[in-house]
């Protein structure tokens, strides 16, 4: 009798394992397309997740950098993926929110052509001043700018970037008539901020933090709902007197051609990967904030994000 029970248990386990194997809808290599060059924050996010995801699902996972047009070429390529191919895109607000609002034809519709899979990281913005600006608090800066309106020049890493629109949002909220000065990247912006050529700069917080820690610039506020764990001594905008909260994010998207079962499988696998303490450690070591999110939570985040930013972008009247 015991032997019979043992055989039945073994048969049941075999069937369970077989069913589990058959439930894996992904066959072959998974490509993750990144619209930016290797080495940047988006690329680092993709490679950390790809490495962990490959171990999780047992499929080869490769990262492809498809650069050009600020990430829009990658979106156009992934949008056109034929059904049956295994491909995801790592997208951010510049590609999935801003570009479709400011370009007459971005070459894709983020809501029609893509399916949100999972948000994996978030980031904040910082406002920094050069050491030549005689202020140490945001309220002092605003008073200084109101007293010296000709110096209300806000440097941003690129025109049409999220820091650009956040700078406009800050100026409007503070009652300061700001002139936004666009640069060709964070490097030139920080060089001019350190040198005193531009008095105020807006950029992603992680980009500014090393210069702040070196004493070359002074970050007065960070845009998250809470203080950054990487610099807990810097107040949020709300704590500093401006009721502003704004963040950016990185999330995975599937082309609309991907089957629902594959999307759901990948969404769960990525969520499991992001729940792993070692994955979270790797993100924090890179000064990035990991996010664990379901597909439904990612969709809700996108809806709220578009509602917050679309009016700001459209009101600005910005044209590329």
ChimeraX attribute file (.defattr): number of C-alpha atoms within 10 A of each C-alpha:
attribute: neighborCount
match mode: 1-to-1
recipient: residues
	/A:1	6
	/A:2	7
	/A:3	8
	/A:4	9
	/A:5	10
	/A:6	11
	/A:7	12
	/A:8	12
	/A:9	12
	/A:10	12
	/A:11	12
	/A:12	12
	/A:13	12
	/A:14	12
	/A:15	12
	/A:16	12
	/A:17	12
	/A:18	11
	/A:19	11
	/A:20	10
	/A:21	10
	/A:22	10
	/A:23	11
	/A:24	14
	/A:25	14
	/A:26	19
	/A:27	13
	/A:28	12
	/A:29	15
	/A:30	19
	/A:31	17
	/A:32	23
	/A:33	25
	/A:34	27
	/A:35	25
	/A:36	22
	/A:37	15
	/A:38	16
	/A:39	10
	/A:40	9
	/A:41	17
	/A:42	20
	/A:43	19
	/A:44	17
	/A:45	22
	/A:46	23
	/A:47	20
	/A:48	16
	/A:49	20
	/A:50	21
	/A:51	16
	/A:52	19
	/A:53	22
	/A:54	17
	/A:55	12
	/A:56	13
	/A:57	16
	/A:58	13
	/A:59	14
	/A:60	15
	/A:61	22
	/A:62	16
	/A:63	21
	/A:64	19
	/A:65	15
	/A:66	19
	/A:67	16
	/A:68	12
	/A:69	13
	/A:70	14
	/A:71	22
	/A:72	23
	/A:73	20
	/A:74	23
	/A:75	28
	/A:76	15
	/A:77	16
	/A:78	24
	/A:79	24
	/A:80	13
	/A:81	17
	/A:82	13
	/A:83	11
	/A:84	12
	/A:85	17
	/A:86	21
	/A:87	21
	/A:88	27
	/A:89	26
	/A:90	27
	/A:91	26
	/A:92	21
	/A:93	19
	/A:94	18
	/A:95	22
	/A:96	22
	/A:97	21
	/A:98	20
	/A:99	25
	/A:100	17
	/A:101	18
	/A:102	17
	/A:103	12
	/A:104	10
	/A:105	10
	/A:106	17
	/A:107	15
	/A:108	21
	/A:109	16
	/A:110	21
	/A:111	13
	/A:112	10
	/A:113	17
	/A:114	22
	/A:115	20
	/A:116	26
	/A:117	28
	/A:118	30
	/A:119	29
	/A:120	25
	/A:121	21
	/A:122	16
	/A:123	19
	/A:124	22
	/A:125	25
	/A:126	26
	/A:127	26
	/A:128	28
	/A:129	28
	/A:130	25
	/A:131	17
	/A:132	16
	/A:133	15
	/A:134	11
	/A:135	17
	/A:136	14
	/A:137	16
	/A:138	22
	/A:139	15
	/A:140	13
	/A:141	18
	/A:142	18
	/A:143	14
	/A:144	16
	/A:145	19
	/A:146	16
	/A:147	11
	/A:148	10
	/A:149	15
	/A:150	11
	/A:151	15
	/A:152	22
	/A:153	19
	/A:154	24
	/A:155	30
	/A:156	31
	/A:157	23
	/A:158	18
	/A:159	19
	/A:160	19
	/A:161	19
	/A:162	25
	/A:163	26
	/A:164	25
	/A:165	22
	/A:166	25
	/A:167	26
	/A:168	22
	/A:169	18
	/A:170	19
	/A:171	18
	/A:172	12
	/A:173	12
	/A:174	17
	/A:175	11
	/A:176	16
	/A:177	15
	/A:178	19
	/A:179	16
	/A:180	21
	/A:181	17
	/A:182	17
	/A:183	16
	/A:184	11
	/A:185	13
	/A:186	18
	/A:187	13
	/A:188	13
	/A:189	24
	/A:190	29
	/A:191	14
	/A:192	17
	/A:193	24
	/A:194	20
	/A:195	15
	/A:196	16
	/A:197	15
	/A:198	23
	/A:199	21
	/A:200	29
	/A:201	28
	/A:202	28
	/A:203	26
	/A:204	21
	/A:205	26
	/A:206	20
	/A:207	16
	/A:208	23
	/A:209	19
	/A:210	12
	/A:211	16
	/A:212	18
	/A:213	12
	/A:214	9
	/A:215	13
	/A:216	19
	/A:217	25
	/A:218	27
	/A:219	26
	/A:220	22
	/A:221	24
	/A:222	29
	/A:223	26
	/A:224	22
	/A:225	16
	/A:226	14
	/A:227	18
	/A:228	20
	/A:229	11
	/A:230	15
	/A:231	14
	/A:232	10
	/A:233	10
	/A:234	19
	/A:235	21
	/A:236	24
	/A:237	25
	/A:238	16
	/A:239	16
	/A:240	16
	/A:241	14
	/A:242	16
	/A:243	14
	/A:244	18
	/A:245	16
	/A:246	19
	/A:247	18
	/A:248	18
	/A:249	21
	/A:250	21
	/A:251	25
	/A:252	25
	/A:253	28
	/A:254	27
	/A:255	26
	/A:256	21
	/A:257	17
	/A:258	19
	/A:259	15
	/A:260	12
	/A:261	13
	/A:262	17
	/A:263	24
	/A:264	16
	/A:265	16
	/A:266	23
	/A:267	24
	/A:268	17
	/A:269	18
	/A:270	27
	/A:271	20
	/A:272	17
	/A:273	25
	/A:274	25
	/A:275	15
	/A:276	13
	/A:277	10
	/A:278	12
	/A:279	18
	/A:280	20
	/A:281	14
	/A:282	17
	/A:283	21
	/A:284	14
	/A:285	11
	/A:286	13
	/A:287	18
	/A:288	21
	/A:289	21
	/A:290	22
	/A:291	19
	/A:292	18
	/A:293	23
	/A:294	20
	/A:295	21
	/A:296	12
	/A:297	15
	/A:298	19
	/A:299	17
	/A:300	12
	/A:301	15
	/A:302	19
	/A:303	12
	/A:304	10
	/A:305	17
	/A:306	15
	/A:307	11
	/A:308	12
	/A:309	19
	/A:310	14
	/A:311	11
	/A:312	15
	/A:313	24
	/A:314	13
	/A:315	11
	/A:316	13
	/A:317	8
	/A:318	14
	/A:319	12
	/A:320	8
